Amino acid sequence: MDLLELRSQIDQIDSQIVKLYEERMEISSQVADYKISTGKKVFDKAREQEKIKSVKALAHNDFNRTGIEELFEQIMSMSRKLQYQKLSEEGAIGKLPFMKVDELDIKGARVAYQGAEGAYSEAATKKFFGDDINAFHVDTFRDAMIAIEEGSADFGVLPIENSTAGIVSEIYDLLTEYENYIVGEQIIKIEHCLIGRPGATIDDIKTVFSHPQSLMQSARFLDNHASWKQVSLKNNAFAVQKIAAEDDNSQAAIASENAAKYYGMNILEKGINQSDSNSTRFIIVTNQKIFTKDAGKVSIALEIPHEAGSLYHIMSHFIYNNLNMTKIESRPIEDRNWEYRFFIDFDGNLSEPAVKNALRGLREEARSMKILGNY
């Protein structure tokens, strides 16, 4: 046989595969009708495993058995997604436990941020809420989450990601620990300054204080002053507060220009972070399950089975529903070695059918899922 004839035979087989696939999906649609009428769940893991085992046994060698397993995993995945879509169209998915609002009610709101006056968190707070706001600072990120959950604060402002240093991993962990939800975000451009006491010069400096990420972001500058001792603190503004309180011209801080002005300190050098495009993304968090009508980003946390192909199948829900996934991060799950929780951002609004459909499928197939917010 020549190549053209072989390809012709493949084309004929492919047309049969397409015909049989469409017949199978039509029956899957009828299965969805049955499940709608009976309230039966779409995903039946035991049934699918049994089916995979039986079709693999029909193949004649190991290579084909592996291929058949992958093929039928995909076929059954598409069948599930068709059923989820039909459930959504029939209104059988139900409402998500989030309430849509026209806009956030920030009038008279109490807002907590981590750090001190002059911190980047304070700048993010003022940029999002305005200057006329009842804002107060707390010592730690956890303190902010507790204040929101207990109701002493209506909103919290927390840094979640820096464009050069990456994610603030503690915030991701706290979002799964507390029943608080993201309702907004604010991006602040970061320009670190070397700050000293009035009268101090760069030649006087022996020790520099700042947040670990700020020290890292200023590494190129600090490498030129290798004799300086670097000391990490919880917050940049705390570092300025410390040198302001102590009569020692050998101490300096890395923080914002605003922090220097607030504490009456001198700027010894501006723009010492190596990236001109350095920015930090802050999230706005509340204890209410709400989202605004114009929200365009959904954040979720997922735990998936620790087995081959789990993440691959989870990702397919975004593809099938034509949802643009913009970010994925992983964090180790405490007390479960080598297992991870995934944090995913994707475009969409909780009121959209495609988003509801994807979330229904994700919830059924993941070990656990939490909607972190829509904003």
FIZA-13817 format. One line per 2 residues: number of its first residue (from 1); for each residue x, y, z of N, C-alpha, C. Coordinates in steps of 0.001 Angstrom, whole numbers, plus 500000, padded with zeros to 6 digits. Example, Ala and Ser with C-alpha at 12.3 -4.5 7.8 and 13.67 -1.06 7.14 Angstrom:
residues 2
1	513190,494310,507800,512300,495500,507800,513200,496700,507800  512850,497750,507080,513670,498940,507140,512900,500030,507870
END
This chain:
residues 375
1	500842,498803,500000,500000,500000,500000,500878,501248,500000  500458,502263,499222,501218,503505,499281,500640,504403,500380
3	501331,505502,500674,500961,506379,501778,499574,506988,501595  499246,507357,500371,497940,507975,500124,496807,507010,500470
5	496982,505743,500124,495929,504765,500430,495809,504540,501935  496973,504504,502625,496949,504349,504086,496224,505525,504738
7	496523,506716,504247,495857,507894,504801,494370,507883,504518  493988,507358,503364,492569,507254,503023,491861,506331,503999
9	492504,505225,504343,491907,504284,505299,491760,504942,506683  492797,505710,507083,492722,506420,508368,491560,507409,508359
11	491371,508121,507225,490265,509077,507121,488920,508388,507312  488776,507195,506723,487522,506451,506861,487285,506038,508319
13	488347,505576,508966,488223,505178,510379,487889,506394,511242  488553,507525,510942,488300,508739,511724,486853,509183,511606
15	486283,509061,510408,484882,509465,510236,483968,508573,511064  484328,507302,511189,483541,506397,512028,483685,506765,513511
17	484916,507142,513887,485147,507550,515278,484298,508767,515621  484269,509761,514702,483472,510963,514929,481998,510605,515078
19	481501,509732,514182,480092,509312,514228,479774,508627,515560  480643,507725,515982,480411,507012,517235,480531,507957,518437
21	481469,508917,518357,481611,509892,519440,480322,510703,519597  479764,511170,518492,478541,511966,518568,477372,511136,519076
23	477315,509876,518710,476267,508998,519237,476424,508842,520751  477669,508684,521185,477923,508521,522614,477520,509785,523379
25	477841,510959,522823,477505,512210,523492,475999,512432,523537  475279,511958,522544,473821,512066,522561,473251,511236,523710
27	473821,510057,523923,473379,509232,525045,473764,509894,526366  474940,510544,526409,475357,511278,527612,474368,512385,527939
29	473817,513001,526895,472807,514038,527101,471559,513446,527762  471182,512250,527340,470030,511586,527949,470332,511189,529397
31	471593,510810,529645,472012,510508,531024,471862,511753,531891  472229,512921,531320,472075,514183,532056,470613,514435,532392
33	469709,514153,531444,468270,514324,531705,467832,513466,532887  468344,512235,532924,467996,511331,534027,468526,511891,535352
35	469769,512378,535327,470372,512889,536559,469676,514159,537036  469195,514976,536094,468443,516169,536470,467161,515781,537200
37	466505,514743,536677,465215,514335,537251,465369,513607,538583  466537,512986,538812,466724,512194,540032,467643,512855,541050
39	468351,513929,540628,469288,514588,541527,470585,513829,541705  470843,512876,540831,472059,512064,540930,473277,512880,540515
41	474427,512661,541175,475650,513395,540862,476188,512981,539486  476847,513940,538841,477432,513671,537521,478642,512753,537645
43	479541,513068,538564,480813,512355,538646,480683,511116,539516  480906,509966,538916,480878,508685,539626,482240,508031,539412
45	483153,508298,540329,484530,507858,540154,484652,506340,540055  483937,505625,540897,484015,504161,540888,483553,503605,539550
47	482458,504153,539014,481940,503719,537720,482964,503977,536609  483612,505135,536644,484586,505472,535597,485811,504562,535683
49	486266,504276,536895,487417,503383,537045,487096,501977,536543  485881,501538,536825,485445,500224,536351,485397,500189,534818
51	484910,501293,534221,484814,501380,532775,486202,501375,532131  487132,502128,532695,488505,502177,532174,489131,500783,532200
53	488938,500095,533291,489491,498750,533429,488940,497807,532361  487637,497900,532086,487019,496978,531119,487455,497277,529682
55	487579,498565,529312,487974,498872,527930,489463,498599,527715  490281,498781,528740,491708,498452,528604,491903,496966,528320
57	491044,496149,528919,491161,494699,528731,490881,494279,527287  490224,495124,526514,489922,494801,525115,491115,495023,524195
59	492115,495809,524662,493293,496085,523827,494240,494880,523839  495130,494835,522811,495936,493629,522600,497411,493781,522996
61	497833,494961,523403,499206,495093,523895,499268,496266,524879  500379,496351,525590,500509,497368,526642,500444,498788,526088
63	501058,499011,524930,501033,500349,524344,499603,500780,524067  498835,499895,523462,497448,500223,523151,496600,500364,524413
65	496903,499555,525434,496139,499667,526680,496337,501050,527304  497572,501554,527263,497839,502901,527786,497086,503954,526970
67	497110,503790,525640,496410,504727,524773,494909,504706,524984  494347,503492,525145,492904,503358,525377,492510,504016,526702
69	493360,503854,527717,493073,504479,529012,492993,505995,528865  493978,506576,528180,493988,508025,528005,492816,508482,527144
71	492521,507735,526083,491415,508095,525193,490089,508113,525936  489823,507073,526717,488526,506994,527393,488444,507948,528590
73	489571,508265,529187,489551,509316,530217,489071,510626,529607  489553,510920,528385,489134,512141,527707,487660,512080,527292
75	487244,510942,526762,485848,510797,526330,484903,510972,527517  485227,510340,528650,484357,510451,529816,484415,511860,530419
77	485580,512506,530310,485687,513883,530774,484778,514789,529947  484765,514623,528635,483886,515427,527774,482419,515128,528058
79	482132,513873,528351,480757,513492,528694,480304,514204,529967  481187,514250,530974,480857,514948,532213,480599,516423,531956
81	481448,517010,531144,481313,518450,530888,480017,518760,530135  479620,517870,529228,478330,518038,528563,477197,517980,529586
83	477305,517038,530512,476269,516903,531535,476239,518127,532455  477415,518637,532848,477463,519850,533669,476810,521015,532936
85	477113,521128,531637,476554,522216,530837,475034,522120,530785  474536,520910,530615,473081,520732,530537,472428,521017,531890
87	473075,520591,532956,472565,520897,534294,472474,522411,534496  473502,523107,534008,473517,524563,534130,472379,525203,533342
89	472180,524737,532103,471118,525282,531248,469735,525038,531831  469589,523905,532530,468293,523556,533113,468093,524178,534494
91	469105,524939,534954,468990,525572,536270,469143,524606,537416  469755,523445,537142,469887,522430,538183,471157,522589,539009
93	472003,523550,538639,473245,523743,539386,472992,524489,540690  471994,525352,540683,471692,526100,541896,472527,527356,541996
95	472283,528113,543050,472968,529388,543234,474250,529199,544034  475241,529992,543669,476466,530001,544446,476236,530812,545727
97	476957,530470,546807,476709,531159,548093,477356,532536,548173  477261,533300,547087,477785,534664,547059,476688,535593,546568
99	476610,536777,547151,475575,537731,546788,476178,538838,545914  475490,539114,544800,475955,540170,543901,475464,541518,544408
101	476369,542516,544408,476021,543876,544833,476447,544838,543725  475814,545997,543704,476163,546996,542684,477571,547532,542905
103	477909,547794,544156,479241,548302,544508,479517,548019,545972  480779,548115,546361,481147,547891,547758,480686,549064,548617
105	480155,548749,549778,479718,549786,550720,480906,550164,551603  481627,551210,551205,482833,551583,551944,482647,552832,552796
107	481469,553437,552761,481235,554644,553543,481308,554315,555035  482197,554989,555737,482352,554759,557173,483001,553443,557528
109	483560,552751,556539,484140,551430,556793,485407,551532,557643  485627,550508,558448,486858,550377,559226,487791,549441,558463
111	489005,549876,558209,489930,549122,557362,491222,548838,558117  491615,547560,558137,492851,547148,558805,493922,546852,557759
113	495151,547284,558040,496280,546931,557180,497460,546565,558064  498329,545714,557561,499478,545273,558344,500624,546262,558184
115	501293,546585,559291,502435,547476,559221,502275,548663,560138  502666,549819,559648,502567,551052,560422,502316,552203,559463
117	502068,553379,560011,501879,554552,559172,503104,554739,558269  502836,555000,557002,503921,555160,556051,504233,553895,555265
119	503608,552761,555635,503855,551508,554921,503182,551534,553551  503676,550684,552651,503040,550557,551338,501591,550100,551489
121	501335,549316,552528,499951,548861,552774,499035,550046,553069  499550,551045,553770,498748,552239,554030,498488,552995,552728
123	499509,553057,551867,499338,553726,550567,498277,553021,549733  498288,551677,549745,497280,550911,549008,495891,551149,549591
125	495818,551218,550912,494539,551466,551587,493951,552805,551159  494773,553838,551163,494292,555175,550808,493943,555274,549324
127	494707,554573,548488,494428,554641,547054,493108,553953,546724  492797,552854,547425,491557,552118,547137,490355,552777,547802
129	490487,553174,549067,489352,553671,549834,489275,555199,549904  490357,555894,549580,490389,557341,549726,490996,557744,551053
131	491337,559010,551182,491986,559510,552405,491032,559581,553592  489750,559809,553320,488767,559977,554391,488215,558615,554797
133	489043,557843,555461,488666,556468,555813,489144,556172,557236  488410,555340,557935,488764,554946,559297,489687,553730,559219
135	490992,554000,559046,491962,552916,558876,492835,552781,560116  493229,551548,560405,494153,551308,561522,495098,550172,561144
137	496271,550168,561775,497268,549158,561438,497353,548086,562518  497774,546899,562086,497991,545776,562999,499395,545235,562752
139	499865,544395,563658,501254,543937,563582,501487,542874,562512  500547,541942,562338,500787,540812,561442,499631,540636,560461
141	499888,539867,559415,498837,539535,558450,497709,538773,559141  498077,537877,560036,497065,537103,560765,496184,538013,561614
143	496786,539022,562232,496001,539969,563026,494951,540660,562157  495327,540978,560914,494376,541620,560004,493226,540682,559674
145	493538,539412,559410,492492,538436,559087,491559,538211,560278  492123,538193,561480,491302,538016,562688,490381,539218,562875
147	490924,540413,562646,490115,541632,562802,488918,541625,561857  489133,541141,560636,488035,541075,559654,487023,540006,560062
149	487520,538811,560402,486618,537707,560738,485793,538031,561981  486406,538699,562965,485694,539009,564209,484824,540256,564091
151	485029,541049,563050,484171,542204,562830,484700,543521,563355  485914,543534,563915,486474,544825,564351,486937,545647,563154
153	487094,544987,562017,487368,545686,560757,486370,545188,559709  485921,546101,558843,485032,545712,557753,485816,545172,556553
155	487013,545713,556359,487870,545295,555261,489311,545202,555747  490099,544415,555036,491529,544353,555272,492267,544538,553962
157	493464,545093,554026,494298,545302,552843,495594,544524,553052  495838,543543,552177,496964,542628,552367,497759,542465,551076
159	499098,542482,551139,499904,542257,549933,499897,540777,549570  499664,540473,548310,499615,539064,547912,500672,538705,546883
161	501200,539721,546166,502151,539395,545106,502973,540623,544745  504269,540402,544552,505141,541456,544051,505674,541045,542679
163	505796,542002,541793,506156,541692,540409,507575,541140,540273  508438,541392,541244,509798,540854,541169,510059,539768,542211
165	509487,539897,543411,509771,538936,544488,508801,537758,544508  507695,537853,543752,506737,536751,543703,505648,536858,544752
167	505043,535714,545077,503867,535704,545949,504250,535878,547416  503286,536376,548190,503417,536406,549649,502702,535146,550141
169	503465,534088,550330,502881,532764,550550,501985,532701,551783  502314,533471,552806,501509,533441,554031,500073,533880,553763
171	499890,534832,552850,498540,535317,552549,497704,534204,551922  498295,533433,551022,497569,532317,550412,497117,531319,551476
173	498003,531017,552410,497641,530070,553477,496521,530622,554356  496587,531914,554672,495563,532530,555525,494200,532587,554826
175	494194,532729,553511,492930,532771,552770,492177,531447,552866  492895,530354,553022,492222,529055,553183,491861,528789,554637
177	492564,529425,555550,492334,529183,556978,491135,529971,557508  490947,531201,557012,489890,532076,557530,488745,532201,556511
179	487553,532440,557031,486382,532617,556172,486261,534088,555763  487295,534559,555096,487319,535909,554550,487490,535818,553038
181	487013,536829,552315,486922,536711,550857,487422,537977,550169  488025,537793,549011,488589,538912,548246,487466,539631,547500
183	487427,540952,547642,486406,541740,546938,487017,542853,546086  488336,542965,546102,488977,543998,545298,490478,543821,545302
185	491162,544588,544467,492610,544580,544456,493129,545973,544123  494344,546243,544542,494978,547541,544287,496461,547316,544023
187	496968,547862,542948,498382,547723,542601,499109,549028,542941  500218,548897,543652,501016,550046,544074,502426,549913,543489
189	502884,550945,542841,504261,550961,542338,505218,551092,543525  506258,550290,543516,507209,550249,544616,508492,550982,544232
191	508865,551977,545030,510166,552630,544883,510803,552683,546263  511779,551818,546473,512445,551761,547773,513480,552869,547894
193	513573,553416,549084,514573,554440,549393,515438,553948,550555  516697,554351,550542,517552,554142,551707,517333,555342,552618
195	516886,555064,553819,516454,556124,554740,517356,556117,555982  517829,557300,556335,518666,557425,557521,518146,558510,558451
197	518795,558645,559595,518419,559678,560556,518881,561048,560050  518246,562124,560511,518698,563468,560138,520182,563645,560483
199	520937,564089,559497,522367,564296,559709,523234,563120,559325  522640,561941,559153,523417,560752,558788,523748,560774,557298
201	524864,560146,556935,525241,559981,555532,525405,558493,555239  525530,558167,553970,525714,556758,553586,526979,556197,554231
203	528007,557037,554366,529267,556565,554963,529102,556157,556423  528063,556661,557088,527832,556314,558498,527186,554930,558668
205	526538,554424,557610,525671,553250,557748,526474,551966,557955  526024,551178,558931,526604,549859,559203,525533,548762,559213
207	524284,549143,559510,523180,548168,559604,521963,548717,558867  521301,547862,558111,520103,548285,557382,518958,547334,557726
209	517803,547928,558013,516620,547166,558415,515543,547262,557334  514835,546169,557108,513684,546206,556192,513004,544844,556179
211	511892,544779,555432,511212,543504,555205,512098,542630,554314  512080,541310,554508,512942,540432,553701,512790,540629,552190
213	511550,540831,551715,511362,541022,550280,511994,542323,549809  511923,543379,550624,512519,544655,550243,514036,544551,550197
215	514613,543788,551119,516052,543546,551080,516423,542795,549806  515603,541821,549450,515873,541045,548243,515727,541913,546987
217	514705,542760,546967,514473,543617,545809,515570,544670,545643  516291,544940,546717,517376,545934,546690,518750,545272,546720
219	518798,543997,546361,520028,543209,546506,521189,543797,545715  520931,544304,544520,522013,544829,543686,522662,546036,544363
221	521832,546907,544933,522363,548068,545656,523131,547624,546903  522553,546682,547642,523182,546232,548884,524487,545484,548619
223	524590,544831,547461,525834,544141,547118,527009,545116,547021  526706,546358,546713,527758,547376,546638,528172,547889,548021
225	527448,547398,549051,527755,547781,550434,527793,546493,551270  528698,545611,550864,528742,544260,551435,529047,544251,552927
227	529629,545320,553439,529969,545339,554871,528753,545623,555756  527656,546092,555143,526471,546409,555944,525808,545131,556438
229	525396,545163,557675,524609,544052,558221,523148,544254,557831  522504,543206,557295,521099,543286,556887,520232,542579,557927
231	519215,543282,558434,518330,542725,559471,516891,542787,558971  516217,541634,558991,514828,541556,558529,513854,541939,559626
233	512848,542732,559253,511747,543071,560151,510429,542745,559454  509327,542809,560206,508020,542405,559663,507487,543371,558619
235	507985,544615,558635,507398,545627,557772,508402,546758,557537  508366,547341,556365,509273,548449,556048,509079,549641,556988
237	507810,549981,557235,507532,551132,558092,508037,550897,559514  507981,549642,559984,508544,549338,561302,510036,549652,561324
239	510699,549402,560188,512135,549651,560112,512435,551146,560277  511631,551994,559612,511820,553444,559740,511485,553893,561158
241	510435,553310,561695,510021,553613,563077,511163,553289,564050  511852,552187,563792,512944,551749,564679,514111,552734,564646
243	514552,553125,563438,515718,554021,563391,515364,555420,563901  514060,555789,563768,513628,557092,564290,513656,557112,565812
245	513419,555955,566422,513323,555880,567881,514679,555715,568555  515708,555359,567776,517014,555068,568366,518059,556077,567876
247	518825,556615,568784,519818,557656,568474,521100,556992,567968  521038,556515,566707,522176,555776,566162,522249,556039,564658
249	523176,556892,564249,523289,557254,562842,523875,556154,561961  524273,555037,562571,524798,553925,561774,523679,553020,561274
251	522449,553305,561692,521301,552484,561283,520523,553163,560151  520085,552338,559189,519274,552840,558081,518121,551869,557841
253	517154,552327,557082,516002,551486,556741,515769,551572,555236  515164,550528,554701,514706,550547,553309,513179,550589,553353
255	512618,551646,552806,511158,551819,552835,510781,552878,551797  509530,553328,551873,509027,554303,550893,509373,555732,551290
257	509258,556617,550321,509459,558042,550586,508435,558551,551601  507203,558042,551507,506150,558446,552455,506527,558097,553898
259	507138,556922,554070,507535,556499,555417,508606,557437,555974  509542,557841,555113,510587,558769,555560,509973,560091,556002
261	509035,560596,555205,508390,561876,555538,507585,561762,556830  506859,560647,556988,505985,560490,558160,506800,560522,559460
263	507978,559881,559453,508775,559786,560678,509874,560849,560751  509891,561784,559780,510857,562875,559824,512288,562439,559573
265	512455,561393,558784,513791,560891,558476,514267,561423,557119  515552,561240,556855,516151,561710,555603,516285,560584,554582
267	516086,560927,553322,516308,559959,552244,517750,560094,551782  518512,558999,551963,519920,558999,551572,520086,558662,550095
269	519187,557805,549581,519211,557487,548148,517847,556930,547739  517354,557418,546591,516061,556950,546073,516239,555831,545038
271	515154,555071,544859,515103,554081,543781,516187,553033,543853  516416,552468,545034,517502,551487,545170,517072,550071,544790
273	515773,549843,544583,515347,548538,544072,515724,548462,542594  516131,547243,542165,516735,547121,540848,515751,547186,539696
275	514464,547034,539948,513471,547028,538869,512670,548328,538869  512651,548991,537712,511854,550221,537587,510359,549918,537525
277	510014,548674,537177,508601,548308,537043,508099,547519,538247  508791,547627,539362,508434,546878,540565,507094,547368,541130
279	506136,546443,541253,504825,546780,541807,504367,545662,542735  503529,546029,543690,502922,545040,544590,501413,545074,544430
281	500832,543884,544324,499370,543755,544227,498822,543468,545621  497924,544319,546064,497253,544151,547352,495818,543674,547104
283	495335,542798,547976,493941,542365,547892,493129,543043,548993  491864,543301,548680,490917,543865,549638,490023,542719,550093
285	489992,542484,551398,489334,541294,551946,488245,541704,552922  487139,540942,552918,486056,541160,553873,485517,539804,554326
287	484657,539813,555343,484089,538537,555816,482734,538236,555182  482320,539039,554212,481042,538840,553536,481253,538142,552192
289	480371,537202,551884,480433,536524,550582,479694,537375,549553  480393,538375,549031,479781,539290,548068,480710,539474,546885
291	480134,539905,545756,480919,540285,544591,480161,541370,543849  480882,542272,543215,480233,543368,542508,479815,542919,541109
293	478817,543592,540562,478272,543185,539266,479297,543287,538135  480319,544159,538313,481335,544310,537277,482626,543563,537604
295	482598,542673,538598,483787,541888,538947,484222,541050,537749  485540,540953,537525,486024,540261,536339,487082,539217,536588
297	487401,538942,537860,488410,537933,538173,487903,537050,539314  488045,535741,539147,487657,534778,540183,488923,534116,540712
299	489030,534006,542029,490135,533292,542665,489587,532104,543435  490219,530951,543262,489778,529734,543951,490994,529002,544521
301	490744,528144,545506,491764,527248,546052,491260,525823,545886  492132,524936,545426,491745,523553,545129,492696,522567,545787
303	492141,521489,546310,492933,520309,546645,492462,519203,545720  493407,518528,545075,493030,517500,544106,493631,516162,544512
305	493067,515062,544011,493616,513743,544348,495091,513647,543979  495862,512999,544824,497306,512855,544607,497549,511644,543707
307	497198,511826,542429,497342,510732,541472,497566,511297,540077  498090,510459,539196,498457,510900,537852,497253,511475,537113
309	497463,512617,536474,496433,513198,535616,495432,514092,536311  495499,514208,537645,494482,514981,538369,494466,516443,537932
311	495634,517077,537935,495690,518492,537558,495308,518685,536095  495720,517776,535259,495392,517828,533830,493877,517860,533628
313	493162,516996,534323,491705,516941,534166,491033,518177,534765  491567,518681,535869,491014,519893,536475,491126,521070,535506
315	492275,521199,534845,492492,522312,533921,491517,522290,532747  491055,521116,532372,490173,521011,531210,488842,521732,531413
317	488439,521948,532667,487184,522664,532916,487277,524121,532467  488456,524692,532541,488637,526063,532061,488626,526099,530531
319	489265,525117,529924,489326,525066,528462,487932,524874,527872  487192,523890,528395,485890,523557,527819,484906,524703,527979
321	485024,525454,529058,484108,526573,529293,484645,527904,528766  485755,527819,528014,486342,528994,527368,486665,530091,528378
323	487254,529684,529503,487636,530628,530552,489148,530807,530541  489587,532043,530611,491013,532355,530553,491624,532291,531948
325	492462,531283,532179,493149,531155,533460,494362,532069,533438  494457,532989,534410,495516,533995,534394,496641,533692,535374
327	496422,532777,536312,497463,532506,537309,497211,531174,537987  498287,530453,538284,498196,529245,539103,499425,529184,540000
329	499195,528958,541276,500254,528819,542273,499976,527560,543088  501012,526998,543678,500825,525844,544552,501490,526102,545895
331	500878,525542,546944,501414,525640,548298,501321,524263,548944  502360,523828,549692,502286,522532,550360,501153,522500,551388
333	500506,521356,551492,499443,521186,552484,500069,520695,553782  499790,521403,554851,500396,521087,556144,500059,519664,556582
335	501077,518949,557085,500949,517589,557626,500609,516545,556568  500751,516896,555282,500537,515909,554212,501696,516031,553225
337	502723,515224,553466,503948,515332,552685,503709,515173,551190  504287,516111,550426,504296,516075,548966,502910,516217,548354
339	501980,516768,549129,500676,517104,548565,500527,518627,548581  499834,519132,547559,499804,520581,547363,498385,521098,547149
341	498190,522334,547567,496943,523057,547311,497227,524043,546180  496319,524109,545221,496509,524977,544073,495618,526218,544189
343	496188,527351,543863,495468,528622,543854,495400,529109,542410  494192,529343,541943,493978,529666,540526,493172,530950,540398
345	493611,531833,539512,492851,533016,539116,492395,532827,537678  491157,533179,537397,490691,533145,536006,489681,534264,535781
347	489540,534654,534516,488633,535739,534161,487186,535268,534248  486311,536122,534789,484893,535774,534811,484160,536400,535981
349	482843,536245,535951,481959,536742,536995,481093,535587,537482  480864,535519,538788,480128,534382,539362,478697,534269,538841
351	478193,535312,538214,476831,535245,537675,476789,534642,536272  477951,534408,535653,478001,533900,534278,477828,532383,534243
353	477024,531867,533301,476803,530416,533208,478096,529615,533039  479034,530109,532234,480280,529371,532013,481069,529227,533307
355	481078,530272,534127,481787,530231,535412,481098,529253,536356  479775,529328,536426,479025,528400,537284,479272,526957,536856
357	479275,526737,535537,479466,525399,535004,480845,524858,535377  481872,525694,535194,483226,525265,535528,483365,524978,537020
359	482803,525843,537854,482920,525670,539302,482189,524418,539771  481061,524109,539128,480332,522882,539491,481202,521656,539200
361	481808,521634,538008,482677,520508,537663,483892,520419,538566  484499,521554,538865,485676,521569,539734,485327,521083,541130
363	484184,521532,541644,483784,521143,542996,483552,519632,543091  482965,519050,542053,482676,517613,542094,483935,516770,541948
365	484899,517239,541176,486060,516406,540859,487267,516684,541737  487314,517837,542390,488418,518136,543302,488143,517505,544661
367	489192,517305,545411,489029,516795,546779,488323,517841,547638  488671,519113,547417,487965,520219,548061,488198,521468,547218
369	487279,522434,547306,487407,523675,546581,486822,524810,547404  487495,525956,547400,486981,527145,548062,487058,528315,547086
371	485950,529025,546929,485968,530257,546153,486521,531351,547059  487659,531910,546685,488309,532931,547512,487749,534316,547256
373	487098,534493,546113,486502,535795,545836,486343,536053,544355  485518,537038,544050,485271,537513,542680,485352,539031,542749
375	486257,539627,541985,486555,541045,542181,487052,541679,540896
END
